[in-house]
């Protein structure tokens, strides 16, 4: 439980709170004369009570992490799972490969199968997958592969070994598989999501144990407090419930209310304590002193938003440890989100406009738009490049604007409304140009005259409702909105696989950080931590290339073309990175040998190497990457190999590996500059144009006469149809198909062919956002808005 603060600093638990739950569970546990049965009953009662007590204060995304962490620790302590296999499942150090021996597995999955096959317990797995392809294909293509029996003798493997195989075959189903694993090993009551009633939780509160609500957007946890208060005789009307919304100047009011309430036995609600950062230590002390001689009925209820990241966390540890923490998240999905949006209005709202039919229809469209863009966030960077705080305030104010503009104009001002909603109300939050394009595209689809002229589908399978009353809209949504699916948002079904895979990866990364040190210390026969670290350091130092002698290179050629300058810059950047890697590793090596004092930067480096993360000091000198350290080092070696061949004669490589460059923008700019100089065209009137070839890298022997061939790009959200030469719908399960070689050249801006093209952004990683590189116009038969809402982009690294 103590480890949970590493996941989120809001998750602070005290020994005092644990003891209360522990003793209460013992009191309520079933009595038995047999000592063994009694011990077993007590252990089970305590485990389940502590699990419920802890999980009620966790966000949904972290509950499975805590549950599986608990289950794995119990199984390890009982010797029921192998520590080496468990460590492999979490760490999953798979080799990289560019091909797959079977059509139904991606190169990443095949690389994982090959790595697993090298372990003694899994010997021959790769051969069996090849030889019994149809049986394994059935598992891979199953909607619930975790419930399928593995083929051949693999069905007799232990549950943990099945998890390892499933992580290679279907990483998107790992959260379901782990939940099933926990249910089988600890009991289904742990795997089922259960929430304790607020009244039940209140029983554990005391004058010194407050109730702390960790806020989520769109939820009001205080309704439960007010409802229970009325039942027990505490309300604002009676003067026994005091609600203080904290902000500037409210600190003194809160102090006065707390002191009076503790004497008179009243309830106090302190809202948004995260807004009064400087006063929090005083509040922490006041809560403690007020409870010392406080009235038995005195209670405090606190609300606060969690920080965006651990560095911004402000709530004192003592306040969190001494409180019963409760999270209250809204249900996920378009259906509940649309109902929540509609709940901000009522029949009176629909009746207030003189142009009733237009207002009602457009208000419903506005609610659908709000639900769509807020729920889209769950798809990560494929949904939005950045996470924006769209709120119900945006919706209600937009509704007022809609009312005012309909009342004040004889015709519906479509352009004005789209601008106000897309650029000011919702667009006011948006900082990214591609996210702004997405928001405007949605509004173009939803807020336009077609809605009154013909049948309009708001999403596949959901026809815009006819003119209805308020209750009728709620009924219409329940009866007609299709089941939750990425397609409802315009995304490909692969977006859900991507989302689930990312969730699984994050869960295993958290588990690895929580317990890998314990795994090492538990295995006494293993090498010491220092010896393992020295082996890692030695391995990396052996692989590192020599630094480039840039001044000597400059003497070898007098040419200073844009391409040659890019080559020099890349060599200089590589030198800086290699020098930092060598320096930091040598210092850590000396520290481990006792020759230097271990510093905080050395500790951070050691932790990163253990966790297979790229250390921050290296990332700062490299480029954005989401890869593990092993894969990142492989890319580094490949980049050096590319630079070695480029610096031989400074002739542009036949095909440039764009992903391997520190600064791909500088190379693409060099393409513009070289063609502009050659043709004596003004650079500011030039633009890049891209032709997607039908060939791969191996098919090219020399560079083009002008421009460049580039490779190493992947498409997310769609695929490139090589035969037709257009963007097409992706195949299910193929998340980021590789692009063929692209021919990049520069043309005067007015000559660029933009008809039937989609402006596709290029990013360095799946995180998108700040890793933006360029935008390429790619041919399409579908209208461009189709690919905009599908979140289609090109990536340099997957």
C-alpha positions in Angstrom: 0.0 0.0 0.0 2.9 2.4 0.8 4.3 1.8 -2.7 1.1 3.3 -4.3 2.4 6.9 -3.7 4.9 6.2 -6.5 2.0 5.9 -8.9 0.2 9.1 -7.6 1.3 11.2 -4.7 -2.4 11.5 -3.6 -2.3 7.8 -2.6 -0.9 8.3 0.9 -2.0 5.8 3.6 -1.0 5.7 7.3 -0.3 2.8 9.6 -3.0 4.2 11.9 -5.7 3.8 9.2 -4.4 0.4 8.3 -4.6 -0.8 11.9 -8.3 0.4 12.2 -9.2 -1.6 9.1 -7.1 -4.6 10.3 -8.8 -4.7 13.7 -12.3 -4.1 12.3 -11.8 -7.0 9.9 -10.7 -9.3 12.8 -13.8 -8.4 14.8 -16.2 -9.2 11.9 -14.4 -12.3 10.7 -16.3 -15.6 11.1 -15.3 -17.5 14.3 -14.0 -21.1 14.0 -12.6 -23.5 16.7 -10.0 -25.0 14.3 -6.9 -22.8 14.5 -5.9 -23.3 10.9 -9.4 -22.5 9.6 -9.5 -19.5 11.9 -6.1 -18.2 10.6 -7.2 -18.7 7.0 -10.6 -16.9 7.6 -8.8 -14.0 9.4 -6.2 -13.7 6.6 -8.9 -13.6 3.9 -11.1 -11.1 5.9 -8.2 -8.7 6.5 -6.9 -9.0 2.9 -10.4 -8.2 1.4 -11.1 -5.4 3.9 -7.8 -3.7 3.3 -8.3 -4.1 -0.5 -11.7 -2.4 -0.4 -10.4 0.4 2.0 -7.5 1.2 -0.3 -9.2 0.8 -3.7 -12.0 3.2 -2.9 -9.4 6.0 -2.9 -7.8 5.0 -6.2 -8.7 6.1 -9.8 -10.1 3.3 -12.0 -6.9 3.2 -14.1 -4.9 2.4 -11.0 -7.2 -0.1 -9.3 -6.1 -3.1 -11.4 -2.4 -2.1 -10.9 -3.0 -2.2 -7.1 -5.0 -5.5 -7.3 -2.4 -7.3 -9.5 0.5 -5.9 -7.4 -1.2 -7.4 -4.3 -1.9 -10.7 -5.9 1.6 -11.1 -7.3 3.2 -10.2 -4.0 1.1 -12.8 -2.2 1.9 -15.5 -4.8 5.6 -14.7 -4.7 5.7 -14.8 -0.8 4.0 -18.2 -0.9 6.4 -19.5 -3.6 3.5 -20.2 -6.1 5.0 -18.3 -9.0 8.6 -18.3 -10.4 10.4 -15.0 -9.7 12.3 -15.1 -13.0 9.2 -15.7 -15.0 7.4 -12.9 -13.1 10.3 -10.5 -13.7 10.2 -11.4 -17.4 6.5 -10.8 -17.7 6.9 -7.3 -16.2 10.1 -6.3 -17.9 9.4 -8.1 -21.2 12.8 -7.4 -22.9 11.9 -8.4 -26.4 14.2 -8.3 -29.4 13.5 -6.0 -32.4 12.8 -7.5 -35.8 11.5 -6.1 -39.1 9.6 -9.2 -40.3 7.2 -11.8 -39.1 7.3 -15.5 -40.1 3.5 -15.7 -39.9 1.0 -13.4 -41.5 -1.3 -13.0 -38.5 1.5 -11.6 -36.2 3.1 -8.1 -36.4 7.0 -7.9 -36.4 6.8 -6.7 -32.8 4.8 -9.8 -31.7 7.0 -12.1 -33.7 10.1 -10.6 -32.0 8.4 -11.2 -28.6 7.7 -14.9 -29.5 11.4 -15.4 -30.6 12.6 -13.9 -27.3 10.3 -16.1 -25.2 11.4 -19.2 -27.1 14.9 -18.6 -25.9 13.7 -19.4 -22.3 13.9 -23.0 -21.2 10.2 -23.4 -20.3 9.2 -22.0 -23.7 11.6 -23.8 -26.0 10.2 -24.5 -29.4 7.3 -22.0 -29.1 8.4 -20.2 -32.3 8.5 -23.5 -34.3 5.0 -24.5 -33.0 3.5 -21.1 -34.0 4.9 -21.6 -37.5 4.0 -25.2 -37.9 0.5 -24.9 -36.3 -0.3 -21.5 -37.7 -4.0 -22.0 -38.1 -4.5 -23.0 -34.4 -2.5 -20.0 -33.2 -4.2 -17.7 -35.6 -7.5 -18.6 -34.0 -6.2 -17.5 -30.6 -4.8 -14.2 -32.1 -8.0 -13.4 -33.9 -10.3 -14.3 -31.0 -12.3 -11.5 -29.4 -11.4 -12.9 -25.9 -8.1 -14.8 -26.3 -7.7 -14.9 -22.5 -10.6 -17.4 -22.4 -9.2 -19.6 -25.1 -7.1 -22.8 -24.5 -3.6 -22.6 -26.0 -2.9 -25.2 -28.7 -0.9 -28.4 -28.3 1.0 -28.9 -25.0 1.0 -25.2 -24.3 -2.5 -25.6 -22.8 -0.8 -27.3 -19.8 1.3 -24.2 -19.0 0.9 -22.4 -15.6 -1.4 -19.3 -15.6 1.7 -17.0 -15.3 3.3 -18.6 -18.4 0.0 -18.2 -20.3 0.2 -14.5 -19.4 3.7 -14.3 -20.9 2.6 -15.9 -24.1 -0.6 -13.7 -24.3 1.5 -10.6 -23.8 3.4 -11.4 -27.0 0.3 -12.4 -29.0 -2.4 -9.9 -27.9 -1.0 -7.1 -25.6 -4.3 -5.3 -25.9 -6.1 -8.0 -23.9 -3.6 -8.1 -21.0 -5.8 -6.1 -18.6 -8.6 -8.6 -19.1 -6.2 -11.5 -18.8 -4.6 -10.1 -15.5 -8.1 -9.6 -14.1 -8.9 -13.2 -14.9 -5.6 -14.3 -13.4 -6.3 -12.4 -10.1 -9.9 -13.9 -10.0 -8.5 -17.4 -10.3 -5.7 -16.9 -7.8 -7.5 -14.7 -5.1 -11.2 -15.1 -5.8 -13.7 -13.4 -8.1 -14.8 -10.9 -5.5 -11.5 -9.1 -6.0 -11.8 -9.0 -9.8 -15.3 -7.6 -9.7 -15.4 -3.8 -9.4 -17.3 -3.1 -6.1 -17.9 0.3 -4.5 -18.8 0.7 -0.9 -21.8 2.9 -0.2 -21.0 6.4 1.1 -23.0 5.7 4.3 -20.8 2.6 4.9 -17.6 4.6 4.4 -18.9 7.4 6.7 -19.0 4.9 9.6 -15.2 4.8 9.7 -14.9 8.6 9.9 -14.2 10.3 13.3 -13.5 13.9 14.3 -9.8 13.3 13.6 -10.4 11.2 10.4 -11.8 13.5 7.7 -13.2 12.3 4.4 -11.2 13.4 1.4 -12.8 13.5 -2.1 -10.3 13.4 -5.0 -12.2 15.3 -7.7 -12.9 14.2 -11.2 -14.3 16.5 -14.0 -18.1 16.4 -14.2 -18.7 14.8 -10.8 -20.2 16.4 -7.7 -19.4 14.1 -4.7 -21.0 16.6 -2.2 -24.5 15.4 -3.1 -23.8 12.2 -1.1 -22.7 14.4 1.9 -25.8 16.6 1.7 -28.1 13.6 1.3 -26.6 11.7 4.3 -26.6 15.0 6.3 -30.3 15.5 5.8 -30.9 11.9 7.1 -28.7 12.5 10.2 -30.0 16.0 10.9 -27.1 18.1 9.4 -28.0 20.7 6.7 -27.2 24.3 5.7 -30.7 25.4 6.5 -30.4 24.2 10.1 -27.0 25.8 10.4 -25.3 22.5 11.2 -23.6 22.0 7.9 -21.1 24.6 6.7 -19.9 24.8 3.1 -16.7 26.8 2.5 -15.5 27.2 -1.1 -11.8 28.0 -0.7 -10.0 30.7 -2.7 -8.4 34.1 -2.1 -9.4 35.5 1.3 -11.5 32.5 2.4 -8.8 31.1 4.8 -9.9 33.1 7.8 -13.6 32.1 7.2 -12.6 28.4 7.1 -10.5 28.7 10.3 -13.4 30.3 12.2 -15.9 27.7 10.9 -13.7 24.8 11.8 -13.1 26.0 15.3 -16.8 26.6 16.0 -17.9 23.4 14.3 -15.5 21.3 16.4 -17.1 22.7 19.6 -20.7 22.5 18.5 -20.5 19.1 16.6 -21.3 20.4 13.2 -20.2 19.2 9.7 -17.8 21.3 7.6 -17.2 21.0 3.8 -13.9 22.5 2.6 -14.0 22.7 -1.2 -11.0 23.0 -3.5 -8.3 23.1 -0.9 -5.7 22.7 -3.7 -6.3 26.4 -4.5 -4.8 27.7 -1.2 -1.4 26.2 -1.4 0.3 28.5 1.2 -2.4 27.9 3.8 -2.4 24.1 3.5 0.3 23.5 6.2 -1.8 25.7 8.6 -5.0 23.8 7.7 -3.2 20.4 8.3 -2.2 21.6 11.8 -5.7 23.1 12.5 -7.5 19.8 11.5 -5.3 18.0 14.0 -5.8 20.5 16.9 -9.5 21.0 16.3 -10.2 17.3 16.6 -8.3 16.8 20.0 -11.2 17.9 22.2 -13.8 18.1 19.4 -17.5 17.1 19.7 -18.1 13.4 18.8 -20.4 14.5 15.9 -17.9 16.9 14.4 -16.9 15.9 10.9 -14.8 17.4 8.0 -15.3 16.7 4.3 -12.5 18.0 2.0 -12.4 18.1 -1.8 -9.3 18.7 -4.0 -8.2 18.1 -7.6 -5.2 15.8 -8.2 -2.1 17.5 -9.7 -1.3 17.0 -13.4 2.1 15.6 -12.4 3.9 14.7 -9.2 6.0 17.9 -9.3 2.8 20.0 -9.0 1.5 18.0 -6.0 0.7 20.3 -3.1 -1.6 18.5 -0.6 0.3 17.8 2.7 1.1 14.1 3.3 -0.4 14.2 6.9 -3.8 15.5 5.6 -4.0 12.6 3.1 -2.8 9.9 5.5 -5.3 10.9 8.2 -8.3 10.9 5.8 -10.5 8.4 4.2 -9.9 9.0 0.5 -12.7 8.6 -2.0 -12.6 8.9 -5.8 -15.8 9.4 -7.8 -15.4 9.2 -11.5 -18.1 9.7 -14.1 -19.1 6.6 -16.2 -17.1 6.4 -19.4 -18.7 6.2 -22.9 -20.7 8.4 -25.3 -24.1 7.3 -24.0 -23.5 8.4 -20.3 -21.6 11.5 -21.4 -24.4 12.6 -23.8 -27.0 12.1 -21.0 -24.7 14.1 -18.6 -24.5 16.9 -21.2 -28.3 17.0 -21.6 -28.7 17.0 -17.8 -27.3 20.6 -17.7 -30.7 21.7 -19.3 -34.4 21.0 -18.8 -37.7 21.4 -20.6 -37.8 25.1 -19.6 -34.5 25.6 -21.5 -36.0 24.1 -24.6 -39.1 26.3 -24.3 -37.3 29.6 -23.8 -36.5 30.3 -27.5 -39.1 31.6 -29.9 -37.5 29.5 -32.7 -38.2 26.4 -30.8 -37.5 23.7 -33.4 -34.2 25.2 -34.6 -33.0 25.8 -31.0 -33.9 22.4 -29.8 -32.2 20.5 -32.6 -29.1 22.7 -32.5 -28.9 22.4 -28.7 -29.0 18.6 -29.0 -26.2 18.8 -31.7 -24.2 20.9 -29.3 -24.6 18.4 -26.5 -23.5 15.6 -28.9 -20.5 17.6 -29.9 -19.5 18.2 -26.3 -19.9 14.5 -25.4 -17.9 13.5 -28.5 -14.9 15.8 -27.9 -14.7 15.0 -24.1 -15.0 11.3 -24.5 -12.5 11.3 -27.4 -9.7 12.1 -24.7 -9.7 8.4 -23.7 -8.0 7.5 -27.0 -4.9 9.4 -26.0 -2.9 11.2 -28.6 -4.9 9.7 -31.4 -8.0 11.4 -29.9 -6.3 14.8 -29.0 -2.7 15.8 -29.3 -3.0 17.5 -25.8 -5.5 16.9 -22.9 -7.8 19.9 -22.8 -10.1 20.8 -19.8 -13.4 21.1 -21.7 -16.0 21.6 -19.1 -19.8 21.9 -18.7 -19.3 25.7 -18.4 -18.2 25.6 -22.1 -21.5 23.8 -23.0 -23.9 26.0 -20.9 -22.3 29.3 -22.1 -22.4 28.0 -25.8 -26.1 27.2 -25.2 -26.7 30.9 -24.1 -24.8 32.1 -27.2 -27.0 29.9 -29.4 -30.1 31.3 -27.8 -29.0 35.0 -28.2 -27.9 34.5 -31.8 -31.1 32.8 -32.8 -33.3 35.4 -31.1 -31.2 38.3 -32.6 -31.1 37.1 -36.3 -33.8 36.2 -38.8 -31.5 33.6 -40.4 -29.3 31.1 -38.6 -25.7 32.6 -38.5 -23.9 29.3 -39.2 -20.5 30.8 -39.7 -20.7 33.0 -36.6 -21.8 30.1 -34.4 -19.1 27.8 -35.6 -16.5 30.5 -35.0 -17.7 31.3 -31.5 -17.9 27.6 -30.5 -14.8 26.4 -32.3 -12.4 29.3 -31.9 -13.5 30.9 -28.6 -15.6 28.7 -26.3 -14.1 25.3 -26.9 -11.2 26.6 -29.1 -10.1 28.9 -26.3 -8.7 25.8 -24.5 -7.0 24.5 -27.7 -3.3 25.3 -28.2 -2.4 22.9 -31.0 -3.2 23.8 -34.7 -4.1 20.2 -35.6 -6.4 19.9 -32.6 -8.0 23.1 -33.7 -8.6 21.6 -37.1 -10.2 18.6 -35.5 -12.6 20.8 -33.4 -13.6 22.9 -36.5 -14.1 19.7 -38.6 -16.6 18.3 -36.0 -18.5 21.6 -35.9 -18.5 21.7 -39.7 -20.2 18.3 -39.6 -22.7 19.0 -36.8 -23.6 22.7 -37.1 -24.6 23.2 -40.7 -27.8 23.8 -42.7 -28.0 20.1 -43.8 -29.4 19.3 -40.4 -32.8 21.0 -41.4 -32.7 20.0 -45.1 -32.0 16.2 -45.1 -31.4 13.2 -42.8 -28.1 13.7 -41.0 -26.1 11.0 -39.3 -24.3 12.4 -36.2 -22.2 9.2 -36.2 -22.4 5.8 -38.0 -25.8 4.3 -37.1 -27.1 7.3 -35.2 -29.6 9.5 -37.1 -30.1 13.1 -35.8 -33.3 13.0 -33.7 -36.6 14.6 -34.8 -38.1 17.6 -32.9 -38.8 16.1 -29.4 -39.4 17.3 -25.8 -36.6 17.1 -23.1 -37.5 13.6 -21.9 -37.9 12.4 -25.5 -34.2 13.3 -26.2 -33.1 11.1 -23.3 -35.3 8.2 -24.5 -34.1 8.7 -28.1 -30.4 8.4 -27.0 -31.0 5.2 -25.1 -33.0 3.6 -27.9 -30.9 4.6 -30.9 -27.3 5.3 -30.0 -25.1 2.3 -31.0 -23.0 0.5 -28.4 -19.7 2.1 -27.4 -17.1 1.9 -30.2 -14.3 4.1 -31.6 -16.3 4.4 -34.9 -18.8 6.6 -33.0 -16.1 9.3 -32.8 -14.9 8.8 -36.4 -11.9 6.7 -35.3 -10.9 3.3 -36.6 -11.7 0.2 -34.4 -7.9 -0.1 -34.1 -7.9 3.0 -31.9 -9.4 0.9 -29.1 -6.7 -1.8 -29.5 -4.1 1.0 -29.3 -5.8 2.4 -26.2 -6.0 -1.0 -24.5 -2.4 -1.8 -25.4 -1.1 1.5 -24.0 -3.2 0.8 -20.8 -1.6 -2.7 -20.4 1.9 -1.3 -21.1 1.4 1.4 -18.4 0.2 -1.1 -15.9 3.2 -3.4 -16.4 5.6 -0.4 -16.2 4.0 0.7 -12.9 4.2 -2.9 -11.6 7.9 -3.1 -12.7 8.7 0.1 -10.9 6.8 -1.0 -7.8 8.5 -4.3 -7.2 11.5 -5.1 -9.3 13.9 -4.1 -6.5 12.1 -6.6 -4.2 12.5 -9.3 -6.9 16.2 -8.8 -6.9 16.6 -8.9 -3.2 14.4 -12.0 -2.9 16.5 -14.1 -5.2 19.7 -14.6 -3.1 21.4 -16.7 -5.7 21.2 -13.8 -8.3 24.1 -11.5 -8.9 24.2 -8.4 -6.7 22.6 -5.3 -8.0 26.0 -3.6 -8.4 27.3 -6.5 -10.5 24.3 -6.4 -12.7 24.7 -2.7 -13.1 28.4 -3.0 -14.0 27.5 -5.6 -16.7 24.9 -3.2 -18.2 27.4 -0.4 -18.2 30.1 -2.5 -19.8 27.7 -3.8 -22.5 26.6 -0.3 -23.5 30.2 1.1 -23.5 31.3 -1.7 -25.8 28.6 -0.9 -28.3 29.2 2.8 -28.4 30.9 4.1 -31.6 33.9 6.4 -31.7 33.2 10.1 -31.9 33.3 11.8 -35.4 36.2 14.1 -36.2 34.1 16.9 -37.8 37.0 19.2 -38.4 38.8 16.5 -40.4 35.6 15.8 -42.3 35.3 19.4 -43.2 38.8 19.3 -44.7 37.9 16.3 -46.8 35.3 18.2 -48.8 35.0 21.8 -49.9 31.3 21.4 -50.8 28.9 23.2 -48.4 25.6 22.2 -49.9 22.5 22.1 -47.6 22.7 18.3 -47.4 26.4 18.3 -46.4 25.7 20.9 -43.7 22.9 18.7 -42.3 25.4 15.8 -42.3 27.9 17.9 -40.3 25.2 19.0 -37.8 24.1 15.4 -37.3 27.7 14.3 -36.6 28.1 17.1 -34.1 24.8 16.2 -32.3 25.9 12.5 -32.2 29.3 13.5 -30.7 27.5 15.4 -27.9 25.2 12.5 -27.1 28.0 9.8 -27.2 30.2 11.9 -25.0 27.5 12.4 -22.4 26.7 8.6 -22.5 30.4 7.7 -22.0 30.9 10.4 -19.3 27.8 9.5 -17.2 28.4 5.7 -17.5 32.1 6.1 -16.5 31.1 8.2 -13.5 28.5 5.6 -12.4 31.0 2.8 -12.8 33.5 4.7 -10.7 30.8 5.3 -8.1 29.9 1.6 -7.9 33.5 0.7 -7.4 33.8 3.2 -4.6 36.1 5.6 -6.4 33.5 8.4 -6.5 30.6 9.4 -4.1 27.3 8.4 -5.5 25.4 11.6 -6.5 21.6 12.0 -7.1 22.2 12.2 -10.8 24.1 8.8 -10.6 21.1 7.3 -8.7 18.7 8.6 -11.4 20.9 7.0 -14.1 21.1 3.7 -12.2 17.3 3.6 -11.8 16.8 4.3 -15.5 19.2 1.6 -16.5 17.5 -0.9 -14.2 14.0 0.0 -15.5 15.2 -0.1 -19.1 14.3 3.6 -19.6 16.4 6.1 -21.5 18.0 8.4 -18.9 16.9 12.0 -18.9 20.4 13.3 -19.3 20.7 11.3 -22.6 17.2 12.2 -23.8 17.9 15.9 -23.6 20.7 15.5 -26.1 18.9 13.0 -28.4 15.3 13.2 -29.8 11.9 12.3 -28.4 11.4 8.6 -28.1 9.0 6.2 -26.4 11.2 3.2 -26.8 12.9 1.1 -24.1 16.6 1.7 -23.6 17.5 -1.5 -25.4 15.5 -0.5 -28.5 16.7 3.1 -28.3 20.4 1.9 -28.3 19.7 -0.2 -31.4 18.3 2.9 -33.1 21.4 4.8 -32.0 23.7 2.2 -33.6 21.6 2.3 -36.8 21.9 6.1 -36.9 25.7 5.8 -36.6 25.8 3.3 -39.4 23.8 5.7 -41.6 26.2 8.5 -40.8 29.2 6.3 -41.4 28.1 5.6 -45.0 27.0 9.3 -45.6 30.4 10.7 -44.4 32.4 8.4 -46.7 32.0 10.6 -49.7 29.2 13.1 -48.6 26.9 11.9 -51.4 23.3 11.8 -50.3 22.3 8.2 -49.4 20.0 6.5 -51.9 17.3 6.5 -49.3 17.5 8.6 -46.2 16.3 7.1 -42.9 14.4 10.2 -41.7 13.6 8.6 -38.3 17.4 8.3 -37.5 18.1 12.0 -37.8 18.3 14.2 -34.7 16.7 17.0 -36.6 14.5 15.7 -39.5 13.1 19.3 -40.0 16.6 20.5 -41.0 16.9 17.8 -43.6 13.5 18.5 -45.1 14.4 22.2 -45.2 17.6 21.3 -46.9 15.5 19.7 -49.7 13.7 23.0 -50.1 17.0 25.0 -50.1 18.9 22.8 -52.6 16.1 22.9 -55.2 15.5 26.6 -54.6 19.2 27.3 -55.2 19.4 25.0 -58.3 16.4 26.7 -60.0 16.9 30.2 -58.4 13.4 30.2 -56.9 12.6 32.3 -53.8 12.6 30.0 -50.8 9.6 31.6 -49.1 7.4 30.8 -52.2 8.4 27.1 -52.1 6.7 24.1 -50.6 7.4 20.4 -50.2 5.5 17.9 -52.2 5.5 14.2 -51.5 5.0 11.2 -53.9 4.5 7.9 -52.2 6.4 5.2 -54.3 5.4 1.6 -54.7 8.9 0.4 -53.6 10.7 -0.3 -50.3 14.2 0.9 -49.4 16.1 -2.1 -50.9 14.7 -1.3 -54.4 16.7 1.9 -54.7 20.4 2.1 -55.6 21.0 5.8 -55.9 19.4 9.1 -54.9 17.1 11.1 -57.3 18.4 13.9 -59.4 16.6 16.4 -57.2 14.9 16.0 -53.9 15.4 12.9 -51.8 13.9 9.5 -51.1 13.0 8.9 -47.4 11.9 5.9 -45.4 11.2 4.9 -41.8 7.6 6.3 -41.6 4.5 4.6 -40.3 0.8 5.5 -40.6 -1.5 5.5 -37.6 -5.3 5.6 -38.0 -5.3 4.3 -41.6 -3.0 2.6 -44.1 -1.4 3.4 -47.4 -2.9 1.4 -50.3 0.2 0.8 -52.4 -1.7 -0.5 -55.5 -4.2 2.4 -55.6 -1.8 5.0 -54.3 -4.2 6.5 -51.8 -5.0 6.5 -48.0 -7.3 3.6 -47.1 -9.0 2.2 -44.1 -6.6 0.2 -41.9 -6.8 -3.5 -41.5 -8.1 -4.6 -38.1 -5.1 -5.3 -35.8 -2.6 -3.6 -38.0 -2.0 -0.5 -35.8 0.9 1.3 -37.5 1.7 -0.2 -40.9 5.0 0.9 -42.5 4.9 3.3 -45.4 6.8 2.6 -48.7 9.6 4.9 -49.7 8.5 8.6 -50.1 9.9 10.9 -52.8 10.2 14.4 -51.3 10.9 17.4 -53.6 10.2 21.1 -53.6 7.9 23.0 -56.0 6.6 26.6 -56.1 3.6 26.8 -53.8 1.2 27.7 -56.6 2.1 24.6 -58.5 1.3 22.2 -55.7 -1.6 19.9 -56.5 -4.0 20.0 -53.4 -7.2 18.5 -54.9 -8.1 15.2 -53.5 -5.4 15.3 -50.9 -5.3 15.1 -47.1 -2.8 17.3 -45.2 -1.3 14.7 -42.9 0.8 15.8 -39.9 4.1 14.0 -39.3 5.2 13.3 -35.7 8.3 11.7 -34.1 6.4 9.4 -31.7 2.9 8.2 -30.9 2.7 10.9 -28.2 2.3 13.4 -31.0 1.8 16.9 -29.6 5.2 18.7 -29.3 7.0 16.0 -31.4 5.5 17.6 -34.6 7.9 17.5 -37.6 6.1 18.5 -40.9 2.9 18.0 -42.9 2.7 16.0 -46.1 -0.2 16.2 -48.6 -1.3 12.6 -49.4 -3.8 11.5 -52.0 -7.2 10.3 -50.9 -10.6 9.4 -52.5 -12.4 10.0 -49.2 -13.1 13.7 -48.2 -10.3 15.0 -46.0 -12.6 15.5 -42.9 -13.0 11.7 -42.8 -9.2 11.3 -42.0 -9.2 14.3 -39.7 -11.7 12.8 -37.3 -9.9 9.4 -37.7 -6.8 11.0 -36.2 -4.6 9.9 -39.1 -0.9 10.8 -38.9 2.5 9.7 -40.0 5.0 8.6 -37.3 8.8 8.4 -37.4 8.9 5.9 -34.5 6.5 3.2 -33.2 
